[in-house]
Amino acid sequence: MNRTAIVVCDCRNEYQDSVYGKQHRFGNPVNRMQKDGVYAVRCTSCGKVHNLGSMSSVRHTVPSSR
């Protein structure tokens, strides 16, 4: 488990807007939900939980270098 994600969130954060793009936020894993097979992350800016589906539908991708 323990998967992070970049998610679309309607909160405001100038730094994350400049790093990830407008309204895109870094999300930390919600381990309690992920261990039950739900792919969920919490926005590091506002704390909103984003449910991204089931863990079985998640494909591992390697981020491209910038």
C-alpha positions as CSV (number, residue, x, y, z in Angstrom):
1,M,0.0,0.0,0.0
2,N,1.4,3.4,1.0
3,R,0.9,5.0,-2.4
4,T,0.9,8.8,-2.9
5,A,-0.7,10.7,-5.7
6,I,-1.1,14.1,-7.3
7,V,-4.9,15.0,-7.1
8,V,-7.1,17.8,-8.2
9,C,-8.3,19.7,-5.1
10,D,-10.2,23.0,-4.9
11,C,-8.1,24.4,-2.0
12,R,-5.6,27.2,-2.4
13,N,-1.8,26.8,-2.1
14,E,0.5,29.0,-4.1
15,Y,3.5,26.8,-3.7
16,Q,1.8,23.6,-4.8
17,D,0.2,25.5,-7.7
18,S,3.7,26.4,-8.9
19,V,5.2,22.9,-8.4
20,Y,2.3,20.6,-9.5
21,G,0.0,22.9,-11.6
22,K,-3.1,24.9,-10.7
23,Q,-5.3,23.1,-8.2
24,H,-3.1,19.9,-8.3
25,R,-2.0,18.8,-4.8
26,F,0.3,16.2,-3.4
27,G,-1.7,13.5,-1.5
28,N,-0.3,11.4,1.3
29,P,-1.8,7.8,1.7
30,V,-4.6,7.1,4.0
31,N,-3.2,3.8,5.2
32,R,-6.3,2.8,7.2
33,M,-8.3,2.9,4.0
34,Q,-5.5,1.5,1.7
35,K,-5.1,-1.6,3.9
36,D,-8.8,-2.4,3.2
37,G,-8.2,-2.1,-0.5
38,V,-9.4,1.5,-1.1
39,Y,-6.9,3.8,-2.8
40,A,-7.3,7.0,-0.8
41,V,-5.0,10.0,-0.3
42,R,-5.2,13.1,1.9
43,C,-4.4,16.5,0.5
44,T,-1.3,17.9,2.2
45,S,-2.7,21.4,1.9
46,C,-6.3,21.2,3.3
47,G,-6.6,17.6,4.6
48,K,-9.5,16.6,2.3
49,V,-9.5,12.8,1.6
50,H,-9.7,11.9,-2.1
51,N,-11.0,8.3,-2.8
52,L,-9.3,7.2,-6.1
53,G,-10.9,3.8,-6.4
54,S,-9.7,0.3,-5.5
55,M,-6.1,-0.7,-5.0
56,S,-6.5,-3.5,-7.6
57,S,-7.2,-0.9,-10.3
58,V,-4.0,1.0,-9.6
59,R,-1.1,0.7,-11.9
60,H,2.4,1.5,-10.7
61,T,3.9,4.2,-12.8
62,V,7.4,5.8,-12.7
63,P,7.2,9.6,-12.7
64,S,9.0,11.3,-15.6
65,S,11.9,13.5,-14.8
66,R,11.5,17.2,-15.4
